[in-house]
C-alpha cells in the first residue's frame, strides 16, 4: 500500500496553481526561443560566406534548445568540408541544470571532439585577440516582463558571436 508523503500532500494542495504557472512559463520561454530563431533566420544569409553557410536548428520535441551551425563549404585546414565543426548552442532552464540564475539562458560555442584542433586554435586565438575564451558559456538574463526584449538581447549576443567567430576564422 502506497502512502503520499507530507511533501506530496503539500504539492497536491497547490498542484493546479503550479501546473498553470509551469504552462505560463513554457509559453513565455517558447515565445523567446521562437523570436530569437526568427531574428537569426533573417540575418543568417548575411553572416554566411563562400566558406561557411549558417544553418539553424530548433528542437521541436524538447523546446528551449537551438543551434546555429557553421557548415563548411570548402576544404580548409581545420574544417571538414560539408560538416559542422562549430555550433553556437542556446539552452534555457528546461535543458540545463547548471544555470546560476533560473532567470537566464545559456549560450556557448561548441566543437565536436573530431574538431579538437580547431577548438584549441580558436580558443587560443580568442584569448590572445579578445582577452576572453569564446568557448566559455555566457548567461543572458531573461527580462520576465518582455519576451521580445529578452529575444532581442539574446539574438544580439548570438549575432555578435557569429561575427567574432567569422573574424577569428579569417585569422587562422
C-alpha positions in Angstrom: 0.0 0.0 0.0 1.4 3.4 -1.1 1.0 6.4 1.1 1.5 10.0 -0.1 4.3 11.8 1.7 3.8 15.1 3.5 5.7 16.9 0.7 3.3 15.2 -1.8 0.3 16.4 0.2 1.6 20.0 0.2 2.3 19.7 -3.6 -1.2 18.4 -4.1 -2.7 21.5 -2.4 -1.1 23.8 -4.9 -1.0 21.4 -7.9 -3.3 23.3 -10.2 -1.6 26.7 -9.5 1.8 25.2 -10.0 0.7 23.4 -13.2 -0.7 26.7 -14.6 2.4 28.6 -13.6 4.6 25.9 -15.4 2.4 26.3 -18.6 2.7 30.1 -18.4 6.5 29.9 -18.1 6.8 27.5 -21.0 4.6 29.8 -23.2 6.9 32.7 -22.3 10.1 30.7 -23.0 8.7 29.3 -26.2 8.0 32.9 -27.3 11.6 33.8 -26.5 13.2 31.0 -28.5 10.8 31.4 -31.4 11.6 35.1 -31.7 15.4 34.5 -31.4 15.1 31.9 -34.1 13.3 34.4 -36.4 15.8 37.2 -35.8 18.7 34.9 -36.5 16.9 33.5 -39.6 16.7 37.0 -41.1 20.4 37.5 -40.6 21.9 34.1 -41.4 22.4 34.7 -45.1 24.3 37.9 -44.4 26.6 36.0 -41.9 27.2 33.2 -44.4 30.2 33.4 -46.8 31.7 31.5 -49.6 33.5 29.3 -47.0 30.6 28.8 -44.5 26.9 28.6 -44.5 25.0 29.3 -41.3 22.2 26.8 -40.6 19.7 27.0 -37.8 18.1 24.1 -35.8 15.5 24.4 -33.2 14.4 21.4 -31.2 10.7 20.8 -31.7 10.3 17.9 -29.2 12.3 19.4 -26.3 11.7 23.2 -26.5 14.3 25.7 -25.4 17.3 24.3 -27.3 18.6 25.9 -30.5 21.8 25.6 -32.6 23.4 28.0 -35.0 25.6 25.7 -37.1 28.6 26.7 -39.2 28.6 24.4 -42.2 32.0 24.4 -44.0 31.6 24.6 -47.8 35.2 24.2 -48.7 38.1 22.1 -47.6 40.1 24.0 -45.1 43.0 23.0 -42.8 41.0 22.8 -39.6 37.5 22.3 -41.0 35.9 19.3 -42.7 34.0 20.1 -46.0 30.2 19.6 -45.8 30.5 19.1 -42.0 29.6 21.3 -39.0 32.6 21.7 -36.7 31.3 24.9 -34.9 28.0 25.4 -33.2 26.6 28.2 -31.1 24.2 26.5 -28.7 21.3 28.1 -26.9 19.6 26.4 -23.9 17.1 27.7 -21.5 16.2 26.4 -18.0 14.3 23.4 -19.5 17.5 22.0 -21.0 20.2 22.6 -18.4 20.7 22.3 -14.7 23.8 24.3 -14.3 22.3 27.8 -14.6 23.4 30.1 -11.8 20.2 32.0 -12.2 16.9 30.4 -13.2 16.0 33.6 -15.0 18.8 33.3 -17.6 19.6 31.3 -20.7 22.9 29.8 -21.6 24.7 30.4 -24.9 28.0 28.8 -25.7 30.3 27.8 -28.6 30.8 24.0 -29.1 33.0 21.9 -31.3 32.8 18.1 -31.6 35.7 16.0 -30.5 36.8 15.4 -34.1 37.4 19.2 -34.3 39.5 19.4 -31.2 42.4 21.1 -33.0 40.0 23.8 -34.3 38.7 24.4 -30.8 42.2 24.6 -29.4 43.3 27.2 -32.0 40.1 29.2 -31.8 40.2 29.2 -28.0 43.9 30.4 -28.0 43.3 33.0 -30.7 40.3 34.4 -29.0 42.2 34.8 -25.7 45.1 36.5 -27.5 42.9 38.8 -29.7 39.9 39.4 -27.5 41.1 38.7 -24.0 38.4 36.1 -23.5 37.7 32.5 -24.3 34.9 32.4 -26.9 34.1 28.8 -25.8 33.2 29.9 -22.3 29.4 29.9 -21.7 27.6 33.2 -21.4 24.5 33.6 -19.3 22.0 36.1 -20.5 19.4 37.4 -18.1 15.7 36.9 -19.1 13.5 40.0 -18.8 10.5 38.4 -17.2 8.4 41.4 -18.3 9.2 41.1 -22.0 9.8 38.1 -24.1 10.6 40.4 -27.1 13.3 42.3 -25.2 14.8 39.1 -24.0 14.8 37.7 -27.5 16.5 40.8 -28.9 19.2 40.7 -26.2 19.9 37.0 -26.9 19.9 37.4 -30.7 22.2 40.4 -30.4 24.7 38.4 -28.4 24.5 35.4 -30.8 24.9 37.7 -33.9 27.9 39.3 -32.2 29.4 35.9 -31.5 28.9 34.9 -35.2 30.8 38.0 -36.3 33.6 37.3 -33.8 33.9 33.7 -35.0 34.0 34.8 -38.6 36.7 37.3 -37.9 38.7 34.8 -35.9 38.4 32.1 -38.6 39.9 34.6 -41.1 43.0 34.8 -38.9 43.5 31.0 -38.7 
